[in-house]
Amino acid sequence: MWGEKGADLYEEMMKRYCKHCGLTYAGMLAERQRNLKEPFMNEAKEGHARGFAKSFL
């Protein structure tokens, strides 16, 4: 997924921004929506988001 729809470019920009500002880049979680007929958020994506957030605690 990391080359899709600019997620890799956004991540690189955030890494550079953090470095410039003296911040620590902690990572990124990216999800995609496969079609417009289904809602973006689902249980699997919620689980990914919760796991990612818990990794900071």
PyMOL Python script that loads the backbone (N, CA, C, O; Angstrom):
from pymol import cmd

cmd.read_pdbstr("""\
ATOM      1  N   MET A   1       0.811  -1.185   0.000  1.00  0.00           N
ATOM      2  CA  MET A   1       0.000   0.000   0.000  1.00  0.00           C
ATOM      3  C   MET A   1       0.855   1.249   0.000  1.00  0.00           C
ATOM      4  O   MET A   1       0.357   2.313  -0.368  1.00  0.00           O
ATOM      5  N   TRP A   2       2.105   1.179   0.389  1.00  0.00           N
ATOM      6  CA  TRP A   2       2.875   2.397   0.629  1.00  0.00           C
ATOM      7  C   TRP A   2       3.195   3.212  -0.606  1.00  0.00           C
ATOM      8  O   TRP A   2       3.736   4.307  -0.448  1.00  0.00           O
ATOM      9  N   GLY A   3       2.922   2.797  -1.766  1.00  0.00           N
ATOM     10  CA  GLY A   3       3.123   3.672  -2.907  1.00  0.00           C
ATOM     11  C   GLY A   3       1.828   4.263  -3.416  1.00  0.00           C
ATOM     12  O   GLY A   3       1.828   5.058  -4.356  1.00  0.00           O
ATOM     13  N   GLU A   4       0.732   3.880  -2.802  1.00  0.00           N
ATOM     14  CA  GLU A   4      -0.575   4.251  -3.318  1.00  0.00           C
ATOM     15  C   GLU A   4      -1.047   5.613  -2.851  1.00  0.00           C
ATOM     16  O   GLU A   4      -0.919   5.972  -1.681  1.00  0.00           O
ATOM     17  N   LYS A   5      -1.586   6.347  -3.775  1.00  0.00           N
ATOM     18  CA  LYS A   5      -2.322   7.575  -3.492  1.00  0.00           C
ATOM     19  C   LYS A   5      -1.569   8.581  -2.646  1.00  0.00           C
ATOM     20  O   LYS A   5      -2.192   9.367  -1.933  1.00  0.00           O
ATOM     21  N   GLY A   6      -0.263   8.581  -2.703  1.00  0.00           N
ATOM     22  CA  GLY A   6       0.516   9.601  -2.023  1.00  0.00           C
ATOM     23  C   GLY A   6       0.820   9.354  -0.568  1.00  0.00           C
ATOM     24  O   GLY A   6       1.415  10.218   0.076  1.00  0.00           O
ATOM     25  N   ALA A   7       0.442   8.217  -0.018  1.00  0.00           N
ATOM     26  CA  ALA A   7       0.729   7.959   1.399  1.00  0.00           C
ATOM     27  C   ALA A   7       2.229   7.977   1.663  1.00  0.00           C
ATOM     28  O   ALA A   7       2.669   8.454   2.709  1.00  0.00           O
ATOM     29  N   ASP A   8       3.012   7.463   0.728  1.00  0.00           N
ATOM     30  CA  ASP A   8       4.467   7.460   0.897  1.00  0.00           C
ATOM     31  C   ASP A   8       5.026   8.880   0.868  1.00  0.00           C
ATOM     32  O   ASP A   8       5.963   9.194   1.602  1.00  0.00           O
ATOM     33  N   LEU A   9       4.454   9.737   0.023  1.00  0.00           N
ATOM     34  CA  LEU A   9       4.901  11.125  -0.048  1.00  0.00           C
ATOM     35  C   LEU A   9       4.540  11.884   1.227  1.00  0.00           C
ATOM     36  O   LEU A   9       5.335  12.674   1.736  1.00  0.00           O
ATOM     37  N   TYR A  10       3.342  11.637   1.733  1.00  0.00           N
ATOM     38  CA  TYR A  10       2.909  12.283   2.974  1.00  0.00           C
ATOM     39  C   TYR A  10       3.802  11.856   4.130  1.00  0.00           C
ATOM     40  O   TYR A  10       4.194  12.682   4.954  1.00  0.00           O
ATOM     41  N   GLU A  11       4.120  10.582   4.192  1.00  0.00           N
ATOM     42  CA  GLU A  11       4.971  10.092   5.272  1.00  0.00           C
ATOM     43  C   GLU A  11       6.362  10.725   5.202  1.00  0.00           C
ATOM     44  O   GLU A  11       6.912  11.118   6.231  1.00  0.00           O
ATOM     45  N   GLU A  12       6.920  10.825   4.035  1.00  0.00           N
ATOM     46  CA  GLU A  12       8.234  11.444   3.883  1.00  0.00           C
ATOM     47  C   GLU A  12       8.196  12.914   4.296  1.00  0.00           C
ATOM     48  O   GLU A  12       9.122  13.405   4.941  1.00  0.00           O
ATOM     49  N   MET A  13       7.130  13.612   3.926  1.00  0.00           N
ATOM     50  CA  MET A  13       6.975  15.007   4.327  1.00  0.00           C
ATOM     51  C   MET A  13       6.910  15.137   5.844  1.00  0.00           C
ATOM     52  O   MET A  13       7.530  16.035   6.415  1.00  0.00           O
ATOM     53  N   MET A  14       6.170  14.254   6.501  1.00  0.00           N
ATOM     54  CA  MET A  14       6.058  14.316   7.962  1.00  0.00           C
ATOM     55  C   MET A  14       7.396  14.015   8.633  1.00  0.00           C
ATOM     56  O   MET A  14       7.739  14.640   9.636  1.00  0.00           O
ATOM     57  N   LYS A  15       8.140  13.077   8.097  1.00  0.00           N
ATOM     58  CA  LYS A  15       9.467  12.768   8.646  1.00  0.00           C
ATOM     59  C   LYS A  15      10.375  13.987   8.555  1.00  0.00           C
ATOM     60  O   LYS A  15      11.079  14.312   9.510  1.00  0.00           O
ATOM     61  N   ARG A  16      10.359  14.660   7.408  1.00  0.00           N
ATOM     62  CA  ARG A  16      11.197  15.846   7.221  1.00  0.00           C
ATOM     63  C   ARG A  16      10.742  16.984   8.125  1.00  0.00           C
ATOM     64  O   ARG A  16      11.570  17.694   8.695  1.00  0.00           O
ATOM     65  N   TYR A  17       9.430  17.159   8.259  1.00  0.00           N
ATOM     66  CA  TYR A  17       8.889  18.204   9.131  1.00  0.00           C
ATOM     67  C   TYR A  17       9.328  17.966  10.577  1.00  0.00           C
ATOM     68  O   TYR A  17       9.777  18.889  11.256  1.00  0.00           O
ATOM     69  N   CYS A  18       9.196  16.736  11.035  1.00  0.00           N
ATOM     70  CA  CYS A  18       9.602  16.404  12.403  1.00  0.00           C
ATOM     71  C   CYS A  18      11.090  16.656  12.610  1.00  0.00           C
ATOM     72  O   CYS A  18      11.493  17.212  13.631  1.00  0.00           O
ATOM     73  N   LYS A  19      11.893  16.253  11.654  1.00  0.00           N
ATOM     74  CA  LYS A  19      13.332  16.477  11.758  1.00  0.00           C
ATOM     75  C   LYS A  19      13.637  17.974  11.820  1.00  0.00           C
ATOM     76  O   LYS A  19      14.450  18.408  12.637  1.00  0.00           O
ATOM     77  N   HIS A  20      12.998  18.753  10.972  1.00  0.00           N
ATOM     78  CA  HIS A  20      13.208  20.199  10.924  1.00  0.00           C
ATOM     79  C   HIS A  20      12.818  20.866  12.246  1.00  0.00           C
ATOM     80  O   HIS A  20      13.477  21.805  12.694  1.00  0.00           O
ATOM     81  N   CYS A  21      11.745  20.374  12.864  1.00  0.00           N
ATOM     82  CA  CYS A  21      11.232  20.982  14.097  1.00  0.00           C
ATOM     83  C   CYS A  21      11.808  20.351  15.361  1.00  0.00           C
ATOM     84  O   CYS A  21      11.446  20.747  16.469  1.00  0.00           O
ATOM     85  N   GLY A  22      12.698  19.375  15.209  1.00  0.00           N
ATOM     86  CA  GLY A  22      13.273  18.716  16.373  1.00  0.00           C
ATOM     87  C   GLY A  22      12.304  17.775  17.070  1.00  0.00           C
ATOM     88  O   GLY A  22      12.420  17.534  18.272  1.00  0.00           O
ATOM     89  N   LEU A  23      11.352  17.245  16.319  1.00  0.00           N
ATOM     90  CA  LEU A  23      10.357  16.324  16.869  1.00  0.00           C
ATOM     91  C   LEU A  23      10.727  14.888  16.523  1.00  0.00           C
ATOM     92  O   LEU A  23      11.540  14.644  15.631  1.00  0.00           O
ATOM     93  N   THR A  24      10.138  13.961  17.220  1.00  0.00           N
ATOM     94  CA  THR A  24      10.345  12.548  16.939  1.00  0.00           C
ATOM     95  C   THR A  24       9.186  12.037  16.089  1.00  0.00           C
ATOM     96  O   THR A  24       8.025  12.145  16.483  1.00  0.00           O
ATOM     97  N   TYR A  25       9.502  11.488  14.938  1.00  0.00           N
ATOM     98  CA  TYR A  25       8.467  10.897  14.084  1.00  0.00           C
ATOM     99  C   TYR A  25       8.077   9.554  14.684  1.00  0.00           C
ATOM    100  O   TYR A  25       8.925   8.679  14.865  1.00  0.00           O
ATOM    101  N   ALA A  26       6.809   9.392  14.989  1.00  0.00           N
ATOM    102  CA  ALA A  26       6.351   8.198  15.695  1.00  0.00           C
ATOM    103  C   ALA A  26       5.724   7.154  14.783  1.00  0.00           C
ATOM    104  O   ALA A  26       5.457   6.038  15.230  1.00  0.00           O
ATOM    105  N   GLY A  27       5.486   7.480  13.536  1.00  0.00           N
ATOM    106  CA  GLY A  27       4.903   6.498  12.638  1.00  0.00           C
ATOM    107  C   GLY A  27       3.613   6.998  12.019  1.00  0.00           C
ATOM    108  O   GLY A  27       3.151   8.104  12.301  1.00  0.00           O
ATOM    109  N   MET A  28       3.045   6.159  11.171  1.00  0.00           N
ATOM    110  CA  MET A  28       1.850   6.544  10.438  1.00  0.00           C
ATOM    111  C   MET A  28       0.973   5.319  10.218  1.00  0.00           C
ATOM    112  O   MET A  28       1.467   4.214   9.995  1.00  0.00           O
ATOM    113  N   LEU A  29      -0.310   5.532  10.282  1.00  0.00           N
ATOM    114  CA  LEU A  29      -1.275   4.495   9.938  1.00  0.00           C
ATOM    115  C   LEU A  29      -2.078   5.013   8.757  1.00  0.00           C
ATOM    116  O   LEU A  29      -2.649   6.102   8.828  1.00  0.00           O
ATOM    117  N   ALA A  30      -2.128   4.269   7.697  1.00  0.00           N
ATOM    118  CA  ALA A  30      -2.896   4.669   6.514  1.00  0.00           C
ATOM    119  C   ALA A  30      -3.852   3.547   6.136  1.00  0.00           C
ATOM    120  O   ALA A  30      -3.476   2.376   6.105  1.00  0.00           O
ATOM    121  N   GLU A  31      -5.073   3.917   5.853  1.00  0.00           N
ATOM    122  CA  GLU A  31      -6.087   2.974   5.390  1.00  0.00           C
ATOM    123  C   GLU A  31      -6.668   3.524   4.103  1.00  0.00           C
ATOM    124  O   GLU A  31      -6.577   4.723   3.839  1.00  0.00           O
ATOM    125  N   ARG A  32      -7.254   2.668   3.315  1.00  0.00           N
ATOM    126  CA  ARG A  32      -7.869   3.144   2.083  1.00  0.00           C
ATOM    127  C   ARG A  32      -9.291   2.638   1.960  1.00  0.00           C
ATOM    128  O   ARG A  32      -9.677   1.647   2.579  1.00  0.00           O
ATOM    129  N   GLN A  33     -10.055   3.335   1.154  1.00  0.00           N
ATOM    130  CA  GLN A  33     -11.430   2.950   0.876  1.00  0.00           C
ATOM    131  C   GLN A  33     -11.458   2.331  -0.508  1.00  0.00           C
ATOM    132  O   GLN A  33     -11.108   2.986  -1.490  1.00  0.00           O
ATOM    133  N   ARG A  34     -11.866   1.095  -0.593  1.00  0.00           N
ATOM    134  CA  ARG A  34     -11.820   0.372  -1.862  1.00  0.00           C
ATOM    135  C   ARG A  34     -12.918   0.792  -2.836  1.00  0.00           C
ATOM    136  O   ARG A  34     -12.726   0.747  -4.051  1.00  0.00           O
ATOM    137  N   ASN A  35     -14.061   1.200  -2.304  1.00  0.00           N
ATOM    138  CA  ASN A  35     -15.124   1.691  -3.186  1.00  0.00           C
ATOM    139  C   ASN A  35     -16.037   2.610  -2.397  1.00  0.00           C
ATOM    140  O   ASN A  35     -15.995   2.633  -1.167  1.00  0.00           O
ATOM    141  N   LEU A  36     -16.845   3.354  -3.094  1.00  0.00           N
ATOM    142  CA  LEU A  36     -17.717   4.325  -2.442  1.00  0.00           C
ATOM    143  C   LEU A  36     -19.045   3.730  -1.994  1.00  0.00           C
ATOM    144  O   LEU A  36     -19.864   4.431  -1.400  1.00  0.00           O
ATOM    145  N   LYS A  37     -19.268   2.465  -2.265  1.00  0.00           N
ATOM    146  CA  LYS A  37     -20.518   1.828  -1.873  1.00  0.00           C
ATOM    147  C   LYS A  37     -20.501   1.375  -0.425  1.00  0.00           C
ATOM    148  O   LYS A  37     -21.557   1.139   0.162  1.00  0.00           O
ATOM    149  N   GLU A  38     -19.329   1.252   0.152  1.00  0.00           N
ATOM    150  CA  GLU A  38     -19.199   0.815   1.541  1.00  0.00           C
ATOM    151  C   GLU A  38     -18.662   1.967   2.377  1.00  0.00           C
ATOM    152  O   GLU A  38     -17.929   2.812   1.863  1.00  0.00           O
ATOM    153  N   PRO A  39     -19.018   2.013   3.665  1.00  0.00           N
ATOM    154  CA  PRO A  39     -18.470   3.075   4.516  1.00  0.00           C
ATOM    155  C   PRO A  39     -16.957   2.917   4.667  1.00  0.00           C
ATOM    156  O   PRO A  39     -16.428   1.807   4.602  1.00  0.00           O
ATOM    157  N   PHE A  40     -16.277   4.029   4.867  1.00  0.00           N
ATOM    158  CA  PHE A  40     -14.828   3.989   5.016  1.00  0.00           C
ATOM    159  C   PHE A  40     -14.428   3.192   6.264  1.00  0.00           C
ATOM    160  O   PHE A  40     -13.576   2.306   6.191  1.00  0.00           O
ATOM    161  N   MET A  41     -15.042   3.508   7.400  1.00  0.00           N
ATOM    162  CA  MET A  41     -14.656   2.879   8.665  1.00  0.00           C
ATOM    163  C   MET A  41     -15.373   1.545   8.819  1.00  0.00           C
ATOM    164  O   MET A  41     -16.566   1.425   8.543  1.00  0.00           O
ATOM    165  N   ASN A  42     -14.618   0.546   9.266  1.00  0.00           N
ATOM    166  CA  ASN A  42     -15.202  -0.754   9.586  1.00  0.00           C
ATOM    167  C   ASN A  42     -14.484  -1.304  10.810  1.00  0.00           C
ATOM    168  O   ASN A  42     -13.577  -0.656  11.332  1.00  0.00           O
ATOM    169  N   GLU A  43     -14.863  -2.460  11.265  1.00  0.00           N
ATOM    170  CA  GLU A  43     -14.282  -3.024  12.490  1.00  0.00           C
ATOM    171  C   GLU A  43     -12.787  -3.288  12.351  1.00  0.00           C
ATOM    172  O   GLU A  43     -12.028  -3.061  13.294  1.00  0.00           O
ATOM    173  N   ALA A  44     -12.364  -3.757  11.202  1.00  0.00           N
ATOM    174  CA  ALA A  44     -10.941  -4.045  11.007  1.00  0.00           C
ATOM    175  C   ALA A  44     -10.113  -2.758  11.082  1.00  0.00           C
ATOM    176  O   ALA A  44      -9.070  -2.720  11.734  1.00  0.00           O
ATOM    177  N   LYS A  45     -10.587  -1.712  10.412  1.00  0.00           N
ATOM    178  CA  LYS A  45      -9.853  -0.439  10.439  1.00  0.00           C
ATOM    179  C   LYS A  45      -9.858   0.169  11.840  1.00  0.00           C
ATOM    180  O   LYS A  45      -8.867   0.757  12.272  1.00  0.00           O
ATOM    181  N   GLU A  46     -10.972   0.023  12.538  1.00  0.00           N
ATOM    182  CA  GLU A  46     -11.031   0.516  13.914  1.00  0.00           C
ATOM    183  C   GLU A  46     -10.011  -0.225  14.781  1.00  0.00           C
ATOM    184  O   GLU A  46      -9.345   0.387  15.616  1.00  0.00           O
ATOM    185  N   GLY A  47      -9.892  -1.519  14.587  1.00  0.00           N
ATOM    186  CA  GLY A  47      -8.903  -2.301  15.319  1.00  0.00           C
ATOM    187  C   GLY A  47      -7.484  -1.844  15.021  1.00  0.00           C
ATOM    188  O   GLY A  47      -6.654  -1.751  15.925  1.00  0.00           O
ATOM    189  N   HIS A  48      -7.206  -1.559  13.753  1.00  0.00           N
ATOM    190  CA  HIS A  48      -5.880  -1.061  13.377  1.00  0.00           C
ATOM    191  C   HIS A  48      -5.601   0.273  14.061  1.00  0.00           C
ATOM    192  O   HIS A  48      -4.512   0.491  14.591  1.00  0.00           O
ATOM    193  N   ALA A  49      -6.598   1.166  14.047  1.00  0.00           N
ATOM    194  CA  ALA A  49      -6.435   2.489  14.653  1.00  0.00           C
ATOM    195  C   ALA A  49      -6.228   2.383  16.168  1.00  0.00           C
ATOM    196  O   ALA A  49      -5.381   3.076  16.732  1.00  0.00           O
ATOM    197  N   ARG A  50      -6.991   1.528  16.812  1.00  0.00           N
ATOM    198  CA  ARG A  50      -6.837   1.355  18.266  1.00  0.00           C
ATOM    199  C   ARG A  50      -5.457   0.762  18.606  1.00  0.00           C
ATOM    200  O   ARG A  50      -4.810   1.195  19.559  1.00  0.00           O
ATOM    201  N   GLY A  51      -5.024  -0.211  17.834  1.00  0.00           N
ATOM    202  CA  GLY A  51      -3.705  -0.810  18.067  1.00  0.00           C
ATOM    203  C   GLY A  51      -2.589   0.198  17.852  1.00  0.00           C
ATOM    204  O   GLY A  51      -1.618   0.222  18.607  1.00  0.00           O
ATOM    205  N   PHE A  52      -2.722   1.029  16.827  1.00  0.00           N
ATOM    206  CA  PHE A  52      -1.734   2.045  16.551  1.00  0.00           C
ATOM    207  C   PHE A  52      -1.680   3.062  17.697  1.00  0.00           C
ATOM    208  O   PHE A  52      -0.601   3.442  18.153  1.00  0.00           O
ATOM    209  N   ALA A  53      -2.845   3.490  18.149  1.00  0.00           N
ATOM    210  CA  ALA A  53      -2.909   4.450  19.258  1.00  0.00           C
ATOM    211  C   ALA A  53      -2.331   3.849  20.537  1.00  0.00           C
ATOM    212  O   ALA A  53      -1.617   4.537  21.267  1.00  0.00           O
ATOM    213  N   LYS A  54      -2.618   2.605  20.818  1.00  0.00           N
ATOM    214  CA  LYS A  54      -2.110   1.949  22.031  1.00  0.00           C
ATOM    215  C   LYS A  54      -0.589   1.808  21.987  1.00  0.00           C
ATOM    216  O   LYS A  54       0.054   1.731  23.034  1.00  0.00           O
ATOM    217  N   SER A  55      -0.017   1.772  20.801  1.00  0.00           N
ATOM    218  CA  SER A  55       1.437   1.638  20.706  1.00  0.00           C
ATOM    219  C   SER A  55       2.160   2.864  21.255  1.00  0.00           C
ATOM    220  O   SER A  55       3.363   2.809  21.514  1.00  0.00           O
ATOM    221  N   PHE A  56       1.447   3.958  21.434  1.00  0.00           N
ATOM    222  CA  PHE A  56       2.045   5.175  21.980  1.00  0.00           C
ATOM    223  C   PHE A  56       1.971   5.239  23.497  1.00  0.00           C
ATOM    224  O   PHE A  56       2.610   6.092  24.112  1.00  0.00           O
ATOM    225  N   LEU A  57       1.209   4.359  24.100  1.00  0.00           N
ATOM    226  CA  LEU A  57       1.043   4.382  25.562  1.00  0.00           C
ATOM    227  C   LEU A  57       2.102   3.578  26.274  1.00  0.00           C
ATOM    228  O   LEU A  57       2.098   3.501  27.502  1.00  0.00           O
TER     229      LEU A  57
END
""", "prot")
cmd.dss("prot")
cmd.show_as("cartoon", "prot")
cmd.util.cbc("prot")
cmd.orient("prot")
